[in-house]
């Protein structure tokens, strides 16, 4: 149980740093998605996840999706 508690503490500290939350709490509704990927693509994603120090594949994918959505919003406002 101690190891699991330490993992949770580190995870919370990481999220606070990553999203600059400090001590305030933010409630976010989440959903789970599933996708089938070619093994080669998953291998590449896992390599990037490890090399770039993401917590896990989901952390990497959330960032990729967030950046894509931001870019698309920018295209809409610039008239592209």
C-alpha positions as CSV (number, residue, x, y, z in Angstrom):
1,X,0.0,0.0,0.0
2,X,2.9,2.4,0.8
3,X,4.3,2.1,-2.8
4,X,0.9,2.8,-4.3
5,X,0.4,5.9,-2.0
6,X,3.9,7.2,-3.0
7,X,2.9,6.7,-6.7
8,X,-0.3,8.7,-6.2
9,X,1.6,11.5,-4.4
10,X,4.1,11.7,-7.2
11,X,1.3,11.6,-9.8
12,X,-0.5,14.5,-8.1
13,X,2.7,16.5,-7.8
14,X,3.4,15.9,-11.5
15,X,-0.1,17.0,-12.5
16,X,0.1,20.1,-10.3
17,X,3.4,21.0,-12.0
18,X,2.3,20.1,-15.5
19,X,-0.9,22.1,-15.3
20,X,0.4,24.7,-12.8
21,X,-2.5,23.9,-10.5
22,X,-0.8,24.7,-7.2
23,X,-3.1,23.9,-4.3
24,X,-6.4,24.7,-6.0
25,X,-8.6,21.8,-7.1
26,X,-10.1,21.6,-10.5
27,X,-12.9,19.1,-11.3
28,X,-12.8,17.9,-14.9
29,X,-15.3,15.5,-16.4
30,X,-13.5,12.8,-18.3
31,X,-14.4,10.1,-20.8
32,X,-12.5,7.0,-22.0
33,X,-11.8,6.3,-25.7
34,X,-10.5,3.2,-27.4
35,X,-8.7,2.9,-30.7
36,X,-7.1,0.1,-32.8
37,X,-3.6,1.0,-33.9
38,X,-1.0,-0.8,-36.1
39,X,1.7,-2.4,-33.9
40,X,4.3,-0.3,-35.5
41,X,2.5,2.9,-34.7
42,X,2.0,1.9,-31.0
43,X,5.7,1.0,-30.8
44,X,6.5,4.5,-32.0
45,X,4.1,6.1,-29.6
46,X,5.6,4.1,-26.7
47,X,9.1,5.1,-27.7
48,X,8.2,8.8,-27.8
49,X,6.4,8.4,-24.4
50,X,9.5,7.1,-22.8
51,X,12.0,9.4,-24.5
52,X,10.1,12.5,-23.8
53,X,9.3,11.6,-20.2
54,X,5.5,11.4,-20.5
55,X,3.8,9.6,-17.6
56,X,2.1,7.1,-20.0
57,X,0.8,6.8,-23.5
58,X,-2.5,8.5,-22.5
59,X,-0.5,11.6,-21.3
60,X,1.2,11.8,-24.6
61,X,-2.0,11.3,-26.6
62,X,-3.8,14.0,-24.6
63,X,-1.1,16.5,-25.4
64,X,-1.1,15.6,-29.1
65,X,-4.9,16.0,-29.3
66,X,-4.8,19.2,-27.3
67,X,-2.2,20.7,-29.7
68,X,-4.2,19.6,-32.7
69,X,-7.4,21.2,-31.4
70,X,-5.6,24.4,-30.6
71,X,-4.1,24.5,-34.1
72,X,-7.5,23.9,-35.7
73,X,-9.1,26.7,-33.6
74,X,-6.3,29.0,-34.8
75,X,-7.1,28.1,-38.4
76,X,-10.7,29.0,-37.9
77,X,-9.9,32.4,-36.4
78,X,-7.4,33.2,-39.1
79,X,-9.8,32.4,-41.9
80,X,-8.0,29.4,-43.4
